[in-house]
Amino acid sequence: MAIFFLIKTTGDAYHSCVHLADNLVFTKNGRNRLSPWVIMRLEDVKKVYLYRGDGHVQGFRRKPDSK
């Protein structure tokens, strides 16, 4: 599942990460291309990206193909 951090008023995404299991996500923090991909707890990523209070988190997953 992909997890997006969205601006409440516009719905624009400003960060995303991949849910791995339980409370763990795979994320790349920072604007620098050399910043490493890391595994973090979702609560810790929320502390980084929701500190201003104008965003929210929403998960999206791919619908299975119906056959």
Backbone hydrogen bonds, N-H to C=O, Kabsch-Sander energy under -0.5 kcal/mol:
donor,donor_aa,acceptor,acceptor_aa,energy
2,A,60,F,-2.6
3,I,17,C,-3.1
4,F,58,Q,-3.0
5,F,15,H,-2.9
6,L,4,F,-0.6
6,L,56,H,-3.1
7,I,12,D,-2.7
8,K,54,D,-2.3
11,G,7,I,-2.6
14,Y,5,F,-2.7
15,H,5,F,-1.0
17,C,3,I,-2.2
18,V,26,F,-2.3
19,H,1,M,-2.9
19,H,17,C,-0.5
20,L,24,L,-2.8
21,A,24,L,-0.9
24,L,21,A,-3.3
25,V,40,M,-2.9
26,F,18,V,-2.8
27,T,25,V,-0.6
27,T,38,V,-2.8
29,N,36,P,-0.6
35,S,32,N,-1.6
38,V,27,T,-3.0
40,M,25,V,-2.5
40,M,38,V,-0.5
42,L,23,N,-2.7
44,D,41,R,-0.6
45,V,41,R,-1.6
46,K,42,L,-2.4
47,K,43,E,-1.7
48,V,44,D,-1.2
49,Y,45,V,-2.2
50,L,46,K,-2.5
53,G,50,L,-0.7
56,H,6,L,-2.3
58,Q,4,F,-2.4
60,F,2,A,-3.1
67,K,65,D,-0.6
